[in-house]
């Protein structure tokens, strides 16, 4: 099964994700909002999802970046 199995999956391709895009964990539904950043990983507000380190994971369930889906706002 490919990484892009889920429609809207991030899949690691930062070139198609606008900096202000919010993404949701497909495991626990945690929403990463760039305007808020991530206190657990000490990512300051304004940090785009694509700028998070590759080893970043969901602060609630530990899912990898590949396990996030783009939100349509």
C-alpha positions as CSV (number, residue, x, y, z in Angstrom):
1,X,0.0,0.0,0.0
2,X,1.5,3.4,-1.0
3,X,1.9,6.4,1.3
4,X,-0.6,8.2,-0.8
5,X,-3.3,5.6,-0.1
6,X,-5.4,8.2,1.8
7,X,-6.7,11.1,-0.3
8,X,-5.2,14.3,1.1
9,X,-2.3,12.6,2.7
10,X,0.8,14.7,3.3
11,X,3.1,12.0,2.2
12,X,6.3,14.1,2.7
13,X,5.9,16.3,-0.4
14,X,6.4,19.8,1.1
15,X,6.3,21.5,-2.4
16,X,2.5,21.2,-2.6
17,X,1.6,22.3,1.0
18,X,1.1,26.1,1.5
19,X,2.8,27.3,4.7
20,X,-0.5,28.2,6.4
21,X,-2.1,24.8,5.8
22,X,-3.4,22.9,8.8
23,X,-3.0,19.1,8.9
24,X,-4.7,16.5,10.9
25,X,-3.3,13.2,12.3
26,X,-5.2,10.3,10.7
27,X,-4.6,8.2,13.9
28,X,-5.9,10.5,16.7
29,X,-7.2,13.6,14.9
30,X,-4.7,16.0,16.4
31,X,-4.6,19.2,14.3
32,X,-1.2,20.8,13.6
33,X,-1.9,24.5,13.2
34,X,1.1,26.5,11.9
35,X,-0.2,29.7,13.5
36,X,0.0,28.0,16.9
37,X,3.2,25.9,16.4
38,X,3.8,22.9,18.8
39,X,4.6,23.4,22.4
40,X,5.6,19.8,22.9
41,X,8.2,19.9,20.2
42,X,9.0,23.6,20.9
43,X,8.1,24.7,17.3
44,X,7.3,28.4,17.6
45,X,4.1,29.9,16.2
46,X,4.4,30.4,12.4
47,X,6.3,27.1,11.8
48,X,4.9,25.5,8.6
49,X,4.3,21.8,8.8
50,X,7.0,21.3,6.1
51,X,9.5,23.1,8.3
52,X,9.1,20.6,11.2
53,X,12.0,18.2,11.4
54,X,11.7,14.8,9.7
55,X,11.8,13.1,13.1
56,X,8.8,15.2,14.3
57,X,5.8,13.1,15.4
58,X,2.3,13.8,16.6
59,X,2.5,15.1,20.1
60,X,-0.6,13.1,21.1
61,X,-0.1,9.7,19.6
62,X,3.4,9.6,18.2
63,X,2.3,9.1,14.5
64,X,4.9,10.2,11.9
65,X,4.5,13.2,9.6
66,X,3.4,10.8,6.8
67,X,0.3,10.0,8.9
68,X,-1.1,13.5,8.5
69,X,-3.9,14.6,6.2
70,X,-4.3,18.1,4.7
71,X,-7.4,19.9,6.0
72,X,-9.6,21.9,3.7
73,X,-10.5,25.1,5.5
